[in-house]
Each structure stands twice: as C-alpha cells, then as structure tokens.
Amino acid sequence: MDRGIFALWYDLPEDGEEEYLSWFHEAHLPELLSKREDYCWAAHYKNEGGGDRFHEVVKDMMRAGESDVGSGKDYLFLIGAESPHSFFDPNFP
C-alpha cells in the first residue's frame, strides 16, 4: 500500500520531446520501479488542457517565489511509495 506520493509538474521543449518521452516510458520508469522495492507504482500524464475546474485548481496552486524554481504544468510525474520517507532517501529517485 502506498502512503507517500511524490509529484512533479514540468514542461518540455518541443525539440526532443518525442525522444524524451520514449526514453522516459520505455527505459526510465521501468528501471526506476525495478531498482526500488519501496516504490509501489509510477504514473505519467500529459496535461491536455483540462476544463474550467482544472484551470481554477492550477491558478490556486501554491508556487515558490524564487525564479530558479520551475513552474511547469504540461506533464505530471507521480511515484507512489510505501512511505513518504522513501523520498528523503539520499538515493532518491
């Protein structure tokens, strides 16, 4: 059972997007799940626009004020783990 979820929103440049997604789905995700026994699942979603309710949620999301912290919203990467402590491991991800 998962008790911790890591979520990462990010954007990709159009140039190289297909190559990245191919690597991410075919190599990275399977390797990630195979090397960490405490990871229960992983998911990857592309934001296709959503509806009015989605835009309200995104608008109200807390954002860091620093310019060096990303503000992506095109892709969402999720990892479910047995414990939130999994994400504080020095070997994360």
C-alpha positions in Angstrom: 0.0 0.0 0.0 1.3 3.5 -0.8 1.5 6.0 2.0 3.6 8.6 0.2 3.3 10.2 -3.2 5.9 12.3 -5.0 4.5 14.7 -7.7 6.5 16.6 -10.2 4.9 19.0 -12.7 7.2 20.0 -15.6 7.4 21.3 -19.1 9.4 20.1 -22.1 10.8 21.9 -25.1 9.2 20.8 -28.3 12.6 19.9 -29.7 13.4 16.5 -28.4 10.1 15.9 -26.7 9.3 12.6 -28.5 12.8 11.2 -27.8 12.5 12.2 -24.1 9.1 10.6 -23.8 10.2 7.4 -25.5 13.2 7.1 -23.1 11.0 8.1 -20.0 8.4 5.4 -20.7 10.5 2.6 -22.2 13.6 2.9 -20.0 13.4 5.3 -17.1 10.1 4.3 -15.5 10.8 0.5 -15.7 14.3 1.0 -14.3 13.0 3.2 -11.5 10.4 0.7 -10.4 12.8 -2.3 -10.6 15.6 -0.7 -8.5 13.5 0.5 -5.6 11.4 -2.1 -3.7 9.6 0.6 -1.7 8.1 2.2 -4.9 4.7 0.8 -5.5 3.8 2.4 -8.8 4.6 5.3 -11.1 2.4 7.3 -13.5 3.0 10.0 -16.1 0.4 12.3 -17.6 0.2 15.0 -20.2 -2.0 18.0 -19.5 -4.3 18.2 -22.5 -5.9 21.4 -21.3 -8.5 20.3 -18.8 -11.6 22.3 -18.2 -12.6 25.3 -16.2 -12.3 23.5 -12.9 -8.8 22.4 -13.7 -7.8 25.9 -14.5 -9.1 27.1 -11.2 -7.1 24.5 -9.4 -3.9 25.4 -11.3 -4.5 29.1 -10.6 -4.7 28.4 -6.9 -1.8 26.1 -6.6 1.0 27.3 -4.3 4.1 28.3 -6.2 7.5 29.1 -4.9 8.5 32.7 -5.3 12.1 32.0 -6.4 12.8 32.4 -10.1 15.0 29.3 -10.1 12.1 27.0 -9.1 10.2 25.7 -12.0 6.6 26.4 -12.7 5.8 23.6 -15.2 2.3 22.4 -15.9 2.5 20.4 -19.1 3.4 17.0 -17.6 2.8 15.3 -14.3 5.1 12.6 -13.0 3.9 10.6 -9.9 5.5 8.0 -7.8 3.7 6.0 -5.1 5.8 4.6 -2.3 5.3 2.6 0.9 6.3 5.6 3.0 6.9 9.4 2.4 10.4 8.7 3.9 11.3 7.0 0.6 11.6 10.4 -1.0 14.1 11.6 1.6 16.5 8.8 0.9 19.8 10.2 -0.5 19.4 7.8 -3.4 16.0 9.3 -4.5 14.7 8.8 -7.1 
